[in-house]
Amino acid sequence: MTRGDPPITPQGMATLRARYDHLLGTERPEIVEIVSWAAGNGDRSENGDYIYGRKRMREIDRELAHLARRMKVLRVIDPATQSDRTRVFFGARVALADEDDVRQNVTLVGDDEQDAGAGRVGWNSPIAKAVRGAQVGDVRTVRLPGGVKEWEILSIDYE
């Protein structure tokens, strides 16, 4: 692993691995069984189980390949081991307030585990890039699709 490898939390990596294991150990064997059964029924050109099964197997194989490539290059970083807890780094949970005092909590996670609805923003998102290295009280400018916003760092926590 090099320094430029994309980061991911241990929980994020566990989620990717669980998805990979589910696809490889459960879903793919079920589809293979259906395709084998359907292939034994004769004419494959009009056999919906066979056609759908082959299509689904290709989708699973593509996703397995994607997950394998991602897991190979990702660098697992445990936010709990962060030594400098006074600045915003990977895994930080940050409380922000904009110029209208609208407050928001975000956690900086890997791009593979981001979920804006849950407050998890990807490491390469505009807001994450803007607040990296910030301390409590710093004001950072974020360029968003809706325009430019300023956010003040209210607190930093590493769970």
Sequence and secondary structure as in RCSB ss.txt:
>XXXX:A:sequence
MTRGDPPITPQGMATLRARYDHLLGTERPEIVEIVSWAAGNGDRSENGDYIYGRKRMREIDRELAHLARRMKVLR
VIDPATQSDRTRVFFGARVALADEDDVRQNVTLVGDDEQDAGAGRVGWNSPIAKAVRGAQVGDVRTVRLPGGVKE
WEILSIDYE
>XXXX:A:secstr
  TTS EE HHHHHHHHHHHHHIIIIIHHHHHHHHHHHHTTS STT HHHHHHHHHHHHHHHHHHHHHHHHHH E
E  GGG S TTB  TTEEEEEEETT  EEEEEEE GGG BGGGTEEETTSHHHHHHTT BTT EEEEEETTEEEE
EEEEEEEE 
